[in-house]
Amino acid sequence: MDPQGSRSYIAVMDFAPAFDAIADIVRSIPRFDLLIAAIVAMVGGWIGAVMVHRRVPAGRVVRTLSTLALGAILITVVLQLSRFDSRIDLAVPQLGLPSQVVEGGETRIPVSPDGHYWLEAQLNGVPANFLVDTGATVTAVSQEVADRAGLAARTGGIPVRITTANGAINAQISTADTLSFGNVEASGIDVIIVPNLGQTNVLGMNVLSRLSGWRVEDRTLILVPAQADLSE
């Protein structure tokens, strides 16, 4: 008995959140080609290592092929991640990664009554409203807008998991042929398709950072593309 009369408690760890997260990851695997390819390559490498250990002649070939496959997957992931940084302008059209270009003329966007800046844009020729969000790394659209604009998940796209008001969800990456608003025309821009996003499509930094500059004056957001004529 505790001489101080205090009670002893055994802390019980709640594993439910961890199990839920693991379950979400497992459920997401069939949706992403790269994850499946990586798992297959890793299993192949393990099989190759076992074959080498048992002196099976084809073991080294299997292990080498799996290593090359993992290397190719890594390069693909790096290429796609680099596209979120405007300082690294990589384009590999053969992999569905076209050049990302933002050009046009100066565009002014007055602040909305809700205190945000909203764009009336055309995504692949389809009208859609976008919230300008400097805290978003990449432009995001709802599934409904993606369907209307003919956006499809990129084959071999990297897995994307984002946090929304409804919790963490899986999203898919795609590429918009055109995104225009005001006097600005963007092409080849990466976007993520987010289920349950509602009506709030988001214009992120992967577009804004490719502008020559942007600023706020008198509650008006001014976007200046690199090719804008500032002499006017």
Number of C-alpha atoms within 10 A of each C-alpha: 7 7 5 6 7 8 7 8 6 5 6 6 6 8 8 9 9 10 11 11 12 12 11 14 13 11 11 17 14 11 17 18 16 21 18 14 16 18 14 15 22 17 14 20 23 16 16 22 18 15 18 17 11 10 11 12 10 11 20 18 14 19 23 15 15 23 16 12 19 20 14 13 19 13 12 17 16 12 19 21 12 15 21 21 17 17 10 11 14 16 17 11 10 7 14 16 19 19 16 22 18 25 19 19 17 22 17 18 17 17 15 12 7 7 9 13 17 21 20 14 18 18 24 18 14 15 16 21 19 22 18 20 18 15 9 13 17 22 24 25 26 19 22 15 21 24 12 14 19 13 21 16 17 18 14 20 20 22 17 15 14 11 9 11 7 8 7 12 15 17 21 22 23 23 20 21 18 19 21 21 18 16 15 20 17 20 20 20 23 23 24 25 26 24 15 15 18 12 15 15 23 24 24 21 20 22 24 22 18 20 22 15 13 16 11 13 10 7 14 15 19 16 22 25 26 17 14 18 11 10 4 5
